[in-house]
Each structure stands twice: as structure tokens, then as C-alpha cells.
């Protein structure tokens, strides 16, 4: 066991119980990092982890990287590692998961603790560098263990189980929030796909059908062309009716009217017939008029 856990009971601790039970004790230190270890405790295990992380830090320091500074918040619930500027929680080591804590006898600035990760269930050794408070931080963690154990005995173990349940529920809530955000993104993508392409000023194609009335017909617009749409029952719509006052055919030409044609040199008897027909407003179709002219031509030839 480490020196913090074996502190004699007859000696007084450094902090009041209320400070660790209701609040926390904060320290500033340099964080060398964490590394996976094979065993949950042991002096040799900790020494190997310290040597490994020190070597990695020397390499990063030669590359110009500085050792990051962190803030430690120690309470009977655990040790939180925060960013000193933003106060973001980098690591949250619950107290019941910490199995070993000690300061280095050969280097008074170094202190470590081993914690079991809640997600991977691997034992990680956290290593810190503090010029003046390494031993004090180790003793503070030991005092937090002592107070947590007393509280465990007073509550009959219910408090620890409650904290475990709360921790598992918080983890589940975080997973559900992540899953919910992913589902929202997928729903937005599906809505965009169902909407289809939008009409742009450049004249891109739009799949949106024109609005119709209750009879499944497009409202009349003097600007828009008349484009027939299929009815809702699948039958083709009737052809659009031509206006009654239309004066041009499909080729854009005026219909032939023998009574409004230009003046011509007809014989007197033929001209008199035409004048009489125009006065009586007879309806003469084109084929009949051609036949009429043919008959007149035959008559004049005999004359």
C-alpha cells in the first residue's frame, strides 16, 4: 500500500472534513500524462510508468512542446483534472476507482495514482509534477479516502451504490444524447432529399408540380402557357377549347373569306352573282366556292 493510505490514525489530517465532504481542495500541477499499467497497485509498477512518461516528455520538450498545466480538485467523490483557464474537465477519476496513490521518494516533485478507467476497464497510471505540493497532494487524497470510508460505514454501503447508479445513469444519458443528435442529422438529410432540388434564378430544374384547384386544373394565367396535366384518376384531360373569336388557324394565317378578298376582274354576270351572294350573306365554304368558280369557268368557256 502507499504512504497516504497507511497514515497513522492518531495524527491529524491537513484539511477539515467539511472541506473535502462538501467542497474540494484545489492544487495546480504539471500533467505528464497517463499510461496503461498491468497491475492496479505496486511501487515498481508506478516507477516504470513514471520513467516511461518522463522519457516521452523529454522528447516532446526537445521538440518545443511545454508540459501542460492542470488543476486538481480533490474531494471524497474523486479527483478531477481540469484545464486551469477554461475549467473544462479533462479527466474525472472517481475515488472508488483509485487503487494506488504515492509520491516519488527519489524525485520529490513527482506524485502518481492508479485509476481504473470506467469505459475500457483498464488501469491507468496518472503522473504529475509539482515542485512544492507533491507530498501534500498525496496526503490530501489519502484523507479523502479516509473520510469516504467512514461515510461508507455510516451509510451501510448505500451511499457508494447510489453514486455508482448515478454514474451509470449519467453515462447512459450522455450516450442517448449523442445518439439523439445523430438521429436528428439523419432526419434532416432525409427531409432535404424529399424536398428535391429548388428553383434557382439560373433556371435549374424543379420537381415541384404547379398548384391546381379542386377540379385538378391549373388556374388560368394570361402569361403562363396552357399545359395539360394528367388527371388524378389517370385519364388524359380534354383538349383545351379554342376561343370563339379566334381568327387564325394553326399556321397563324387568316381563314379564307371570298367576300373580303381583293378586287378582281370578273365578267359582269359573275360579278353580279357575287354581289348578290354578299348581300344575302350566304355561308360559302372553301370547297364549294372552288366548285362554284369551276362551274363558272366552264360556263364562260361555252359562251
VENFEN-V50198 format. One line per field, one symbol per residue. psi: psi as a letter, one per 20 degrees, with the letter a starting at -180 (. if undefined). burial: # if it has 16 or more other C-alpha atoms within 10 Angstrom, else .. A space follows every 10 residues. Layout:
psi = ???
burial = ???
This chain:
psi = rrhhhjpqhi qqrhrqhhhh ghbrpqqprp ohaqqpqhqi rpghggghhg gghgghhhgh hhijpqpqqr ppopaiiapp oqphgikpog qooqhiipiq pqqphhoiip qrqpqpphgi kqppoppqop hhjghghghg hghhgghhgg hghhikihgg hghgggghgh ghggghgghg hhhgghghgh hhhhhaqqpq hikrppjpqq qraijkqpqp pigqqooqqq rhjiqqqqqp pqqhjpjqai jjqqqpoiij rrqrnqqghg hhgghghhhi lqoprghhhg hghgghghgh hh.
burial = .#.##..... ..#...#..# #..##.#### #####.#..# #....#..## ..#...#... ......#.## ########## ##........ .######### ####....## #######... .######### ..######## ########.. #........# .......... .......... .......... .......... .......... .......... ........#. .......... .......... .......... .......... .......... .......... .......... ...
